[in-house]
Amino acid sequence: MIKLIFCLSTVGLLAGAVPAGSPAAFAGQSGVLQEIFSVPLADNQAAFIYLGYSGVIVRTSKGTLIIDPANLLLDKDIGAFQGKSVDAVLYTHSHGDHFDLETAVGLFKATGASIGAESQVAQALRRGGAIPAGKIVDFGATGPQTLGAWMVTAVRGQHVGPIVLFHLAAGGIGIFHGGDSAYVPLKNLAAGLAFLPAGAPSPTASPDSALKMAHDLKPRIVVLIHGSDAQYQDFKKRAPTALPGVEVIIPETMKVYTVKLS
């Protein structure tokens, strides 16, 4: 019975629906979203909010990015971004726990930020017609791009269908976001902060893959995303041996974290 429930949930996500009881229930806290823009940051610090699944908002002293927000932000949450400086909204792929067209349009209208995405998402954004073509960056068809303060480099991941992972660099800080991909080689990249997927409900992500990604990236801090509590604890238990000196954060949703990267 447990296996059947998992499979049905996974099918729903791949079809583009975020299931009932998703982390969207933690949204509706616009004060927290505004707080991330007021936290003072040194050049070697980053602040982030975990939205659920692989959704994060991350800010450094140089700029702010929103990654894979799916439908985890309500209308009043999106209103909190009005007038705030956001460099880009990024989408790793088209599955419903990562991308939602209405939310993407709402974030664009609130911020005017560029939208960078895997090709299927970029096509959906163009068909929607609410975002100017010049503000949509297809990372399935282009190389590294400068979006605001950030140099954004897409890395092809391994998943059910196409997915891109993101390496983000600004002001000497490197950040990596792994979507919900299985392991792919990342030894040519470096990131002080890595958002790494541990598994459920992804059929490809796992603690093993996340550990291998971290080994390649050599981050100072790993933030675990897109996984179950058991998978997070598995990673954290193995990290001291596999990744000596690396801090592992299992984030709460809708909470501002500030981390030092050097």
N, C-alpha and C positions, 0 to 999 in steps of 0.2 A: 504493500500500500504506500509506503514512504517513497519508493522509487516511482510509482505512478504519479504521485502528487508533484514530485520534482520535475518529471518529464512534461507534465501539463503546464507547469509554471514556465519552464524553459521555452516551450513552443509558443506560449503567449508573448514572451519577451521578444523572441525572434520575429514574430509577426508584427511587432510594433506596439504592443500594449503593456503598460506598466501595471502590475497586478494590484488588487486591493491589499491594503496593509503595507504598501511600499513606503520608503522614507519620506514621500511627499507629505505624510502626516506630520512631519517635524517642521514643515515650512510655515509661513505665516509670522515669522519673527523679523520684521523689517528693521527693527532696531539693531539686531545683530549684524544684518547686512550693511547697515550704515556705519557700524562700529569699525569694520575692517578698513574703511577709508580714513579713519581718524587716528588709528594706532600709529604712534611715531616709530619709524623704522630707520635704523642705521643702514649703511651701504651693504653690510654683510648679514642682514636679516631679511626674513620673509614672513608674511602673515598669510594664513589660509583659513578657509571655512570648508568643512566637508558637508556636502548636501545629501549624500547617500549614493548607492551604486558607485559609479566612478566620477560623480559630479563634484567639482571643487571650484572655489574661487581663490585665486592666489595673487598676492600683491607684494612687490618689493618697493624700494625707494624710487625705482625707475618707472614702474607701471603695473597695471592690473590685467589679469586674464580670467576668463570664465571658461571652464572646460566641461563638456558633457553634462550640461544641466538638465537634460531630458525634460520632463514636466514637473520637476521638483521645486520649482518656484511658482508661487501663486501670483495673481495679478498685483496684489498689494506688495508682494515681495519685489516684483519687477519695478514697481513704482519707486522703490528705494534707490534704484540706480539712476533715476532722472537727474541729469546735471552732473553726475559723477564721471570721472575720466576712466574709461575702460578701453584698453588697446585693442582687444579682439575677443570674440567668442569662438571657441574651437570645438569641433566635433570629430571624434575618432571614427564613428561609423553610424549607420542608419538604424540600428536596433532601438526599440522603444524605451529601453532603460538608459539610453544615451542621448537620443535626439527626439525632439518634439517640435514640429514646425511652428505651431502657435507660440510657444515659448521663445523660439529663436526670433520670430518677427517682433515679439514684445520687447525682447532685449535690444534688438536693433533700434526700434523706435525710441526706447528710453535712452540709449547711449550713443547711437550713430556709429558703433564700433564695426570694424570689419568682421566678417564671418568666414573663418577658415575651416575647411572640412574635407573629409574623404569624398570621392567623386559622386557616389550615390546621394549623399546629403547635399552636395553642391547642386546637383541636378534638381532635387526636390525644392531647394530654395529658389532656384531660377524659375521653376514652374509656378511656384507660389506667387511670384510677381510683386511681392510687397517690399523686397529688398533690391536696390539697384544692382545690376550685374557687376558694376565696378567695385562693389563692396564685398563680393563673394570671391573667395580664393579657393580654387580646387586643388587640394594637396595630393590628389591622386594623379594629377597631370602636370605638376610644376615642382620645381626644386625649392630650396630654402627661400623664405620670404621675410622681409622686414615689415612687421606690423606694429606700428607705434614704436615703442622702445625696444621691442623684442625681435630677435632673429629666431624665426620659427622653422624648424627642420622636421619634416615628416619622415617616419621610418615605417616601412610596411610591416605589419604585424601578422600574427597567425590566429585565425578565428574562423567561425562559421560565416563565410562571406568576407568581403574586403574590409580591411581595417587599417588605419594609420595610427601610429603612436607619435608623440610629440616630444622633441627636445627643444627647450626654450632657453634662450640666453639673453641676459641684459645686465649691463654694468658689472660684468665679471662673475655673475651668479648663473649657474646652470641648473635647470630643473627638467625633470623627465616625468612624463605621464604615460602610463602603460595601458590605458583603456581597460579591456578585459582580455588581453591577448595571452596566448601561450608564449613560451620563451622564444625569442629571436636574438641572434648575436648583437651585442651592443658595445663591444670592446673598443670601438673607435669613438665612443662618446664618454663624457664625464658629466656628472650632475651631483651637486652638493645635496639637493633635495629630490627624492624620487617618490612619486605616487605610484605604488605597485599593486596590481590586482592579485588577490589571494584565491579567488574562485567563485563560489556560488553567487548568483545563479548561472554564471558562465560555464559552458561546456568545455572551455579550453584553458582558462586561467587556473592556477593552482599554487600552493605554497612552494612547491619545487621550482616552478617556472619563475616565481617572484624572487626566490633566493638566487637563481642563476642570473636574472637580470641585475639584481643588486651587486652580485660578484663582479659583473662586467662594468657597471656604472661607478662603483666605488663611492657611493654617496656618504655624506656625513649623517643624514637622517633619512629613514624610510617611513613613509606614511602608508599604512595598509588600507586598501580600498577594495570594493567589489568582492566581498567574501563573507563567509559565515564566522561566527565567534570561534568555532572549533578550528577553522582554517587559520584565523588570525593568531590564535594561541599556538598552533603548530609552528607557524613561521617564527613567532617570538621566542619559543622555546629553543629552536635550532639556531637562531641568529647569533648568539654569543660565540658559538664555535665556528659557524660558517662565515660570519661577518664581524669579526672582533672589532670593538670600538664604535660600531654603528648604533645609533639610537633608533629604536623602533617605536612608532606612535600608532596606537589603535584609536582613531579619532571618534569622538562623539559628533553627532550631526548638529549643525547650527550652533557652533561654538568657535570663537576666534582663537586661533593658536598663533603664537609668535615664536619663531625658531631662529637660532643663530647658526650660520653656515660656515663660519671660519673663526 
